[in-house]
Amino acid sequence: MSELHAVILGMLQGLGEFLPISSSGHLIVVPWLLGWPEHDLAFDVALHVGTLAAVFIAFAGDWVQLFRAGLRGIGQGRPFEDPESRLLWLLALGTVPGVIAGLLLEKWADTVFRAPGLVAINMFAMGAVLLAADRTSRGRGQILHLTVKDIVLIGIAQACAILPGVSRSGATISMGLALGYKREEAARISFLLAMPITVGAALYKVPKLFAQGGDPTVILLGIATAAIFGFLSIRLLLAYVRTKNYLPFAYYRFGFAIVVWATLFLRAGR
């Protein structure tokens, strides 16, 4: 993989991880469209280190506050009484479905799920879900009102993102909207929930990538690019949804799927 490819893939990861357009779908389809050499899932996970840094920087204050509240709750013997301490444990609970899905479906995620045609189907289907969720959302709930039922459902939605094209942020934001959370609050829940599972995936996969002989310069360049564009996309989305809806992202997903299907049709006719 060239350094230019690493930078472009880092940009796609940074933008697609937090905008509800699927980073994994773009990381599979864009190289396929351009005829680049295939890269494996381990490099995609390495790019998640960059977006992990982005979400940590963007929400560093929130995480410090949550951990302080959590430690204080444990010290007082009432870990679920304070809303922020309770939120910390709920975020941990919401990570469980994604971990289970990752462990059970790891081999399929590395192979079968990376087909461009399947990515297009998932992109289109998730676009329809996002469209419906945004149009029907009551938009009253706030993150500190998160319940056990809600975080389990959002966690299950996050687990579905093991299918490239579904989009982790798209699935979790859609579920948050469907459960009645405000557009900005649904995004915040999604972004905070991204951190624990990304840490786990990175610790598991990235050492394997270096062990396989990956070029450290290329890997680190991709990670740095993903971090920069990830931070920008977080700020962009949170500012955007304060006054606007998610519909442009749903329409983008429809267009992306159509481009993939058209390309498959044209290449099949050669």
N, C-alpha and C positions, 0 to 999 in steps of 0.2 A: 504494500500500500504506500502511495506517495504522500508527501506532506500536504499537498493541495487537497487530496482526497480526505485526509484526516481532518483538515480545517472545515471542509464543506460538510462532512458527516457530523462534526462537532456543532456546527451551526444548526443543522437539522435536529440534532438531539436537544440542544438548548431551547430552541423554539418549540419543538413538538412535544417536549416533556410536560410543559406547563400550559401551553395553549391546547385546547381540546381537539387536536388534529392528528395525534398518534406519532410519536417519535419513532417507534419501532417500525411502523408501516412505511415511513419515509426512508428509514435506514435500509430497508429491504428493497423498496421499489425504485428509488432514485438511482442507485448504482445499476440496477437491472435495466432501467430505461436508457442509461448512458453507456452501457456496455462495460462497466468497470469490473475488475476481478472481484470475486465474492470474498467477503470477510465473515468471520464466524461471530456467534452470539457473544463470545467473551469480549470482543472489542466493543460491542454495543454496551455491555455491562460496564466496561472501563469508562465509556463516555458518561455513564450514570454517576461516576465519581465527580465529574464536573458539575452536573446538575444537583448533586448532593451538596457540593460546596455552595452553589447558588442559593438553594433553599435554606441552608444553614445561615448564610450571611443575611438573607432577606428577613429571616425570622429569628435571628439570634436572640433578640430581646424577648420574644415570646417563649423560646425554649428555656432561657434562663429563668424566667418567671414561673413556667410550668414545673421545672425541676425543683425550684425552691419551694413551691407550694406542695409538690409531692413529698419532698423530704420532711417538710414541716408537718404534713398530714400523718406520715408514718411515725414521726417523733411523738405526736400527740395521740397516736393510736386511733385516729379518725381519718384514714386516707381518702375516703369518699365524701367527706362532709364539705370541704372547700370546693367550689366549682372548678377552680383551676387545677387542683390536685386530682379531682375526679376526671377532668378532661385528659390529663396525662395518662391515666390508666385506661381510659376509653380508647385513646389512640393506640396503646399497646394491644388492646383487644382487637381493634380493627385491622391490625397487621396480620393476625393469625390466618385468616382465609387465604391471603396471598402467599404466605409461607407454605401452607399445605399444597396449594396449587402448583407452586414452583417446584417443590420436591417430587410431586407425583407426575408432573408433565414435563420435566426438564428435557428429556430426550426428544419429545415431540416438538418442544419449543425450538430446539436446535436444528430440526429437520423439516418435518411435515408442515408445521405452521408457517414456514417462511416462503410459501408459494405466493407469487404476486396476485394470482387470481383469488386466492383465499383472503389476502390482505384487502383487495378491492371490495369483496363482499362484506367484510367486517367494517371497512370504512363507511360504506353506504348504510349498512344497518345501524351503526352507531350514530351516524348523522341523523337518521330518522328518530332514534331514541332521544338524542339531544334536542332536536327540534320539538318533539312532543313534550319533553320535560320542561323546556323553557316556556312554552306557550301555556302550559297548565299550572306552572308553579304559583303558589300563593305568596311566596316571598316574605314570610314573616319570621321564620325561625332564626335564631342566633347560635353561634358556635358553643357558647357556654350552656345552652339549653339542650345540648346533644344528649340523647338517651342511649341505653344499651342496645335496644332494638335498632335504632337508627345507625349506630356505628357498625353493628354486625352486618346490616344490609349494605352499607357503604363499603365495608371491608370485602364482602362477597363481590360487589361491583369491581373493586380493585383487582380481585383475583382473576376476573374475566379478562383483564388486560394482558394476561399471558398470551392471548391470541393477538398477534401483530395486526394493527389496524383498528383494534377496539379503542385503544388509548386509555391509559391509566387515569389521566386527568379528565378525559371525556366521560368515562364510566362513572367515576366518583362524583364529578360535578353534576351529571345527569341524575344520579341517585339522590344527591343532596337537594336538587331542585324538586324532584318528585316528592321528597319528604317534606317540602315546604320551607326550605331554608332560603334566605335571600341570596341573590346571585353572587355577591361578594363573599358572603359567609360560606356558601358552598365551595367557592374557590379556595378560601382559607383552610377549610377542613381538608380538601384535597391536597393542598400543598404541605400541610403539617403531616398528613398521613403518609406522604411520599417518603419522608426521611427515614423512619425505622426500617422499612422493607428495602430501601435502596442501600442502606448501610449493610444489611445482611447479604444482599446479592453481591455487592462489591467485595466484601470480605471473602466470599466464597469463590467468585469467578476471577477477579483481577490477578491474584497470585498465579493462577493457572496460565493466564495469558502471557505473563512475563516468563514463566517456566517453559512455555512453548517456543520461546525465542523471538517474541514480538519486539520490534524496534522501539526502545524506550523513548526516543525523540518523537517519533510519530504518535505513540500512545499519549505522551504527555501534552503534545500539541493539540490533539483531539480533546483531551480532558479540559485544557485551559480554554479552548474555544467554546466548549459546551457550558462551562461555568459562566463565561461572560454573557453569552446569548441567553442562558437560562435565567440569570438575574434580570436581564432586560425584559424577558418575556413575562416574568412574575410581576414586575412593576407595571408593564403594559396592560396585562389582563386585569389586575386589581383596579387600575385607574379606569379602564374601559367599561367594566361591568357595573361600576357605580351608577352610571347613567344610561347604559345601553344593554342589549340582550346578546344571547349566544348564537342567534340565527345565522350571522355571516360564517361562523365556523361550521355549522351544519351544511350550509350551501357549498362551502369549500370542499367538504368531505365528499359530497355528491359529485362535484366536478372532478376530483382526484380519482374516484372510482371509475368514472366514465372514461378518463384518459387511459387508465390501466386496461380496461376491457377493450377499448378501441385498439390499443397497441397489441394486445394478445390476438385480436381478430386479424389485424394486418400482418402480423408475423406468421400466423397460422396459414395465411394464404400465399406465402412465398414458396 
